[in-house]
Amino acid sequence: MTVADAMNRVLEVEQRAAVALAAAEADAESRLREARDQRRRILDRARDRASRVHVKAQARLADQLSQLDARAQAAGGLLEPLESIAQRAIDRLAARLVCDDHDGS
């Protein structure tokens, strides 16, 4: 009878361990989902902020370039307007800002 009792106790311990492992796995998966969701929210906020900064900077730059272009034309003109030079630079910068290569998801 003692061998049977010992085997039953071993089986009970194994069952409790299996339950504990399943609970730990479920908890770990839940925490991973929460971490992924938080990372996604942080990235979305960062992209939104970068986009707002880009729009404001582009508007300010366009104003300044228009002023510089007007001054340059008044002083004798340029081969290519500053605005078109800056627009190419802005387009290249915008392409780099929206690039998803850095996104690990």
C-alpha positions as CSV (number, residue, x, y, z in Angstrom):
1,M,0.0,0.0,0.0
2,T,2.9,2.4,0.6
3,V,4.1,2.1,-2.9
4,A,0.7,2.9,-4.3
5,D,0.4,5.9,-1.9
6,A,3.8,7.2,-3.0
7,M,2.8,6.9,-6.6
8,N,-0.4,8.7,-6.0
9,R,1.4,11.5,-4.3
10,V,3.9,11.8,-7.2
11,L,1.0,11.9,-9.6
12,E,-0.7,14.7,-7.6
13,V,2.5,16.7,-7.5
14,E,3.0,16.3,-11.2
15,Q,-0.6,17.4,-11.8
16,R,-0.2,20.5,-9.6
17,A,3.1,21.3,-11.4
18,A,1.4,21.0,-14.8
19,V,-1.4,23.4,-13.6
20,A,1.1,25.8,-12.2
21,L,3.1,25.7,-15.5
22,A,0.0,26.3,-17.5
23,A,-0.9,29.3,-15.3
24,A,2.6,30.7,-15.6
25,E,2.5,30.3,-19.5
26,A,-0.9,32.1,-19.6
27,D,0.4,34.9,-17.5
28,A,3.5,35.3,-19.6
29,E,1.5,35.4,-22.8
30,S,-0.8,38.0,-21.3
31,R,2.2,40.2,-20.3
32,L,3.7,39.8,-23.7
33,R,0.5,40.9,-25.4
34,E,0.3,43.9,-23.1
35,A,4.0,44.8,-23.8
36,R,3.4,44.5,-27.6
37,D,0.3,46.7,-27.3
38,Q,2.2,49.3,-25.3
39,R,5.1,49.3,-27.8
40,R,2.5,49.8,-30.6
41,R,0.9,52.7,-28.8
42,I,4.3,54.3,-28.2
43,L,5.3,53.9,-31.8
44,D,2.0,55.4,-33.0
45,R,2.4,58.4,-30.7
46,A,6.0,58.9,-31.9
47,R,5.0,58.7,-35.5
48,D,2.1,61.2,-34.9
49,R,4.5,63.6,-33.2
50,A,7.1,63.3,-35.9
51,S,4.5,63.9,-38.5
52,R,3.3,67.1,-36.7
53,V,6.8,68.3,-36.3
54,H,7.5,67.6,-40.0
55,V,4.4,69.6,-41.1
56,K,5.2,72.6,-39.0
57,A,8.9,72.5,-40.1
58,Q,7.9,72.2,-43.7
59,A,5.6,75.2,-43.4
60,R,8.2,77.3,-41.7
61,L,10.8,76.3,-44.2
62,A,8.5,77.0,-47.1
63,D,7.9,80.6,-45.7
64,Q,11.6,81.2,-45.3
65,L,12.5,79.8,-48.7
66,S,9.8,82.0,-50.3
67,Q,11.3,85.0,-48.6
68,L,14.9,84.0,-49.6
69,D,13.7,83.3,-53.2
70,A,12.0,86.7,-53.5
71,R,15.2,88.4,-52.2
72,A,17.4,86.4,-54.5
73,Q,15.2,87.2,-57.6
74,A,15.2,90.8,-56.6
75,A,19.0,90.7,-56.5
76,G,19.4,89.1,-59.9
77,G,17.7,85.7,-59.9
78,L,18.8,82.2,-59.5
79,L,19.2,79.3,-61.9
80,E,16.8,77.2,-59.9
81,P,14.4,78.6,-57.3
82,L,15.3,77.8,-53.7
83,E,11.9,76.4,-53.1
84,S,12.3,73.6,-55.6
85,I,15.8,72.8,-54.1
86,A,14.2,72.7,-50.7
87,Q,11.2,70.7,-51.8
88,R,13.5,67.9,-53.0
89,A,15.3,67.9,-49.7
90,I,11.9,67.9,-47.8
91,D,10.7,65.0,-49.9
92,R,13.8,63.0,-49.2
93,L,13.5,63.7,-45.5
94,A,9.8,62.8,-45.4
95,A,10.6,59.5,-47.1
96,R,13.2,58.7,-44.4
97,L,10.8,59.7,-41.6
98,V,8.0,57.4,-42.8
99,C,10.3,54.5,-43.6
100,D,9.2,51.4,-41.7
101,D,12.6,49.7,-41.8
102,H,13.1,50.5,-38.0
103,D,9.8,49.0,-37.0
104,G,10.4,45.5,-35.5
105,S,6.8,44.3,-35.8
